[in-house]
C-alpha cells in the first residue's frame, strides 16, 4: 500500500492488491486480489476491478465501471461512468476451456460513458471512444471512434480535440 492512499470505509480492497501513492478509492468500490493500481488514481463509486488487473499512474475510473481480469490500462487512462471491459469472446456458464482474452488500453486513451470494450483489442494512445460505443476491434492511436460497432470518425489531439490531419495530433 502506497502512502497517502484514501480508501472509503465501504470499499472492499483485497489485502494483496497493490495501491500506489495518493490514490483514492471511493464508496462501494471493489478491488480484487493482486490488482495493481498506480499512483494518483481515482477509483469512483461502485467500481469493480477484477483480480490481477493492471492500471498505470493517473488513471480515473468514474462511477460503475467494471474492469475484468485480463485488462491492462496504461498511464493517464480515463474511463467514463458505467463503461465495461469484457474478458470472454464466447461467454458460457459451463465453458471448461475458458481462457482470458487480454485487452490493452494505451497511455492517455479515454473511454466514454456506457461504452463496452469487447476483449482482445488494443486501444491506441490518446484514442477517444465515444459514449455508448461498442469496441470490437483495435482502435488506432489518436482515433475517435463512435457507434456500434465502433468505427473511426476522426482523429484527435492529446486533449481530445478534433484535428484536420494526422500531422496535427501532437
C-alpha positions as CSV (number, residue, x, y, z in Angstrom):
1,X,0.0,0.0,0.0
2,X,1.4,3.4,-1.0
3,X,1.5,6.5,1.1
4,X,-1.4,8.9,1.4
5,X,-3.9,6.4,0.0
6,X,-7.6,7.0,0.7
7,X,-9.9,4.0,0.9
8,X,-13.5,4.8,1.8
9,X,-14.8,2.6,4.7
10,X,-17.4,1.0,2.4
11,X,-14.8,-0.1,-0.3
12,X,-13.6,-3.7,-0.4
13,X,-9.9,-3.8,-1.2
14,X,-8.1,-7.1,-1.1
15,X,-5.0,-7.3,1.1
16,X,-2.9,-8.5,-1.8
17,X,-3.9,-5.5,-4.1
18,X,-1.1,-3.0,-4.7
19,X,-2.3,0.6,-4.5
20,X,0.0,3.5,-5.5
21,X,0.7,6.7,-3.6
22,X,-2.1,9.3,-3.5
23,X,-4.7,7.0,-5.0
24,X,-8.3,7.4,-3.9
25,X,-10.8,4.5,-3.8
26,X,-14.4,5.6,-3.1
27,X,-17.8,4.3,-1.9
28,X,-18.6,0.7,-2.6
29,X,-15.7,0.1,-4.9
30,X,-14.2,-3.4,-5.1
31,X,-10.5,-4.1,-5.9
32,X,-9.8,-7.8,-6.1
33,X,-6.7,-9.9,-5.3
34,X,-3.4,-8.9,-6.9
35,X,-4.8,-6.0,-8.8
36,X,-2.2,-3.3,-9.3
37,X,-3.3,0.4,-9.3
38,X,-0.7,3.1,-9.9
39,X,-0.1,6.4,-8.3
40,X,-2.6,9.3,-8.3
41,X,-5.6,7.3,-9.5
42,X,-9.2,7.8,-8.7
43,X,-11.5,4.8,-8.4
44,X,-15.0,6.2,-8.1
45,X,-18.2,4.9,-6.5
46,X,-19.4,1.3,-7.4
47,X,-16.4,0.5,-9.5
48,X,-15.3,-3.1,-9.8
49,X,-11.6,-4.0,-10.5
50,X,-11.1,-7.7,-11.0
51,X,-8.1,-9.8,-9.8
52,X,-4.7,-9.1,-11.5
53,X,-6.0,-6.1,-13.4
54,X,-3.1,-3.7,-14.0
55,X,-3.6,0.1,-14.0
56,X,-0.9,2.7,-14.5
57,X,-0.5,6.1,-12.9
58,X,-3.0,8.9,-13.1
59,X,-6.0,6.8,-14.2
60,X,-9.5,7.8,-13.5
61,X,-12.4,5.4,-13.4
62,X,-15.8,7.0,-12.9
63,X,-18.9,5.5,-11.2
64,X,-19.9,2.0,-12.0
65,X,-17.0,1.0,-14.2
66,X,-16.3,-2.8,-14.5
67,X,-12.7,-3.8,-15.4
68,X,-12.3,-7.6,-15.6
69,X,-9.3,-9.9,-15.4
70,X,-7.0,-9.6,-18.4
71,X,-7.3,-5.9,-18.8
72,X,-4.3,-3.5,-18.7
73,X,-4.8,0.2,-18.5
74,X,-1.6,2.2,-19.1
75,X,-0.9,5.7,-17.5
76,X,-3.5,8.5,-17.7
77,X,-6.4,6.4,-19.0
78,X,-9.9,7.9,-18.4
79,X,-12.9,5.6,-18.2
80,X,-16.4,7.2,-18.1
81,X,-19.4,6.1,-16.0
82,X,-20.7,2.5,-16.4
83,X,-18.2,1.5,-19.1
84,X,-17.4,-2.2,-19.1
85,X,-14.5,-4.3,-20.3
86,X,-15.2,-7.9,-21.1
87,X,-12.8,-10.8,-21.0
88,X,-14.5,-13.6,-22.8
89,X,-15.4,-13.7,-26.5
90,X,-17.7,-16.7,-26.2
91,X,-19.3,-16.5,-22.7
92,X,-20.8,-19.6,-21.4
93,X,-21.5,-20.6,-17.7
94,X,-20.3,-24.1,-18.4
95,X,-17.2,-23.5,-20.6
96,X,-14.5,-25.7,-19.1
97,X,-12.0,-24.5,-21.8
98,X,-12.4,-20.8,-20.9
99,X,-9.3,-18.6,-21.2
100,X,-8.9,-14.9,-20.5
101,X,-8.6,-12.8,-23.7
102,X,-6.3,-9.8,-23.0
103,X,-7.2,-6.2,-23.6
104,X,-4.8,-3.2,-23.6
105,X,-5.7,0.4,-23.3
106,X,-2.7,2.6,-24.1
107,X,-1.5,5.8,-22.4
108,X,-3.9,8.7,-22.4
109,X,-6.8,7.0,-24.0
110,X,-10.4,8.0,-23.0
111,X,-13.4,5.7,-22.9
112,X,-16.8,7.4,-22.8
113,X,-19.8,6.6,-20.6
114,X,-21.6,3.3,-21.1
115,X,-19.0,2.1,-23.7
116,X,-18.4,-1.6,-24.0
117,X,-14.9,-2.8,-24.8
118,X,-15.0,-6.4,-26.1
119,X,-11.9,-8.3,-25.1
120,X,-8.9,-8.9,-27.3
121,X,-8.5,-5.3,-28.6
122,X,-5.8,-2.7,-28.2
123,X,-7.0,0.9,-27.8
124,X,-4.2,3.2,-29.0
125,X,-2.5,6.1,-27.3
126,X,-4.8,9.1,-26.8
127,X,-7.6,7.5,-28.7
128,X,-11.2,8.6,-27.8
129,X,-14.0,6.1,-27.6
130,X,-17.3,7.9,-27.7
131,X,-20.0,7.4,-25.1
132,X,-22.1,4.3,-25.8
133,X,-19.8,2.8,-28.4
134,X,-19.1,-0.9,-28.6
135,X,-15.4,-1.5,-29.5
136,X,-14.9,-4.9,-31.3
137,X,-11.5,-4.3,-32.9
138,X,-8.3,-2.4,-32.4
139,X,-8.5,1.4,-32.2
140,X,-5.7,3.4,-33.9
141,X,-3.7,5.9,-31.7
142,X,-5.4,9.4,-31.7
143,X,-8.5,8.0,-33.4
144,X,-12.0,8.9,-32.2
145,X,-14.4,6.0,-32.7
146,X,-18.2,6.1,-32.4
147,X,-21.1,3.7,-32.7
148,X,-22.0,0.0,-32.5
149,X,-19.7,-1.4,-33.7
150,X,-17.3,1.5,-33.1
151,X,-15.9,2.9,-36.3
152,X,-13.3,5.6,-37.0
153,X,-14.9,9.1,-37.0
154,X,-11.9,11.5,-37.0
155,X,-8.5,12.0,-35.4
156,X,-8.0,13.9,-32.2
157,X,-5.0,15.5,-30.4
158,X,-3.9,14.6,-26.9
159,X,-6.6,16.9,-25.4
160,X,-9.3,15.1,-27.4
161,X,-9.9,17.9,-29.9
162,X,-10.7,17.0,-33.5
163,X,-7.8,17.7,-35.9
164,X,-7.8,18.0,-39.6
165,X,-4.9,15.7,-40.3
166,X,-2.8,13.1,-38.6
167,X,0.1,15.6,-38.6
168,X,-1.8,17.8,-36.2
169,X,-2.1,15.2,-33.4
170,X,0.6,16.5,-31.1
